[in-house]
């Protein structure tokens, strides 16, 4: 969880790298990069109300993907054959979530804070990040970097 000046993790994800399986290492990278994205950008895009939680979470996932693509994959490409394969798997998870009966628009109407927990799901994270990645492709990385 991100907080101003600190990121906290469970002990399970802080195990030494030599004790982690490849899939857990990828998850390890993802969680760290996602939370660091919150630290540097996501906390600046905090929504006024829970309706737009997707913006904060999907933006952190999108930046995590960019970081993974530009740095982590170049240094440790064990898990995927290519950066495109990593993004395609992410897209696939977003599409699968969108086909479930529980699918919903990215932005949801939330009446009270108790309903907000329903927005922490694959749609808010993956579908939103996939949309942002599409805009990254459509507009071009220089435009996105300038906007960020």
N, C-alpha and C positions, 0 to 999 in steps of 0.2 A: 504494500500500500504506500502511495506517495504522500508525503507530508512536506511542508516547507522545511528544507534543509536536511531531510532524512528520508530514506527509503527503507522499509522493513520487509523482511522475508521470513518464511518458515524455515526451520532447521533443515528440513528435507531438501530444499533447493540450494542450500549453502554447503552441500557436501563437496569434498575435493573432486576436481574434474576426473582424476584417474579412477574414482569409484562410481562414476556415472556412465550409463549406457548412452550411445549416440543420440537416441531419441530424447532422452532426458537432457542431454547437453543442449540440443536444439531448443527445448522448452526453457532451459536455464537462460540461454541467450535471449529468447523471446521475452520472458518475464522481466529480466533486467533492462533490456532496451525499451520495453513498453513503459516501465515505471520511470526510467530516466527521461523518456519523452514527456511524460506527465510533468516531471520536475522542471524541465526547461521550456516546454510549450503548453502542455495540457492544462496546467494550473492557470495559465493566462486565458484559456478559452473556456473557463468554467461557465456553465449555462446559468441563466437566471432562475430557471425552474427545471424540474426533472424531464420535461417533454423532450428536451434536446440533449439528453445524456449521451446519445450516440456521437455527437460532435467531439466531445472530450475523449471518449473511449476509442472511437474509430480513428481519430487523428493520431492518438498515441500508437495504435496498431499500425497505421500507415507509416509513421515515422520509424517505428520499429522495423518494418519491412524494408524501408529505404536503407536504414543502418545495416541491417542484415545483408542486404543486397550489395552495398558498397564496401563494407569492411569485413564482416564476419565470414561471408561466403568465400571471399578471396583468401582469407587466412586459414579457414578450416572447412573445406567443401565436402566433408565426409558424408553428410546426410543426403544431399541432392546432387544430381548429375549436372545441373545448371541452375542459375538464378531463375530462369523462366520456369523451370520445374517447381521450384519453391513457391513462386507466385501462383502458378497454376493450381497447385495443391490448396493454397489458401483460397483461391477463387472457387474451387470445387466445394470446399467446406461452406463457403458463403451460399452457394447455389443450393446445396443440400439443405441447409437451414431454411432457406427461402421456400423450399418445396414442402416443408412440414406443415401440418395443420395449425401449428402454433405461430406461423409466420405473421408478420405485422409490418406496418410502415416503419421506416427507420425512426422517424419522429413520432412519438405517441403522446396522446393526451393523458396526463397523470392528474387525478383529482387531489390526492393527498400523498404525503411522503411514504406511507405504508405500501402504496402501489408501486413505488419506484423500483423495488427489487425485481419486478418483472422485466425491467428494461435492461438488466445486466445479462445479456444473452448473446448468442452467435450473430443475431441480426444487427444489434447495436455495434458490435465489434467488427465482425467480418464483412457484413454487407456494406456497412458504412466505409470501412477501409478500402474495400473493393471499388466503391464509387469514387473515393478520393484517388485511388491508383489510376482509375480510368481517366479522371481529370488530369492527373499527372502526365499520362500518355498523350491525351488530347491537346493539352495546353503546352506541354514540354517542360522538362525539368527546370530550365532557367527561369521560366515564368513562375513556377511553383516555389522555387527557392526565394525569389524576390518577394513573393506574396508572404511567405513565412517570415 
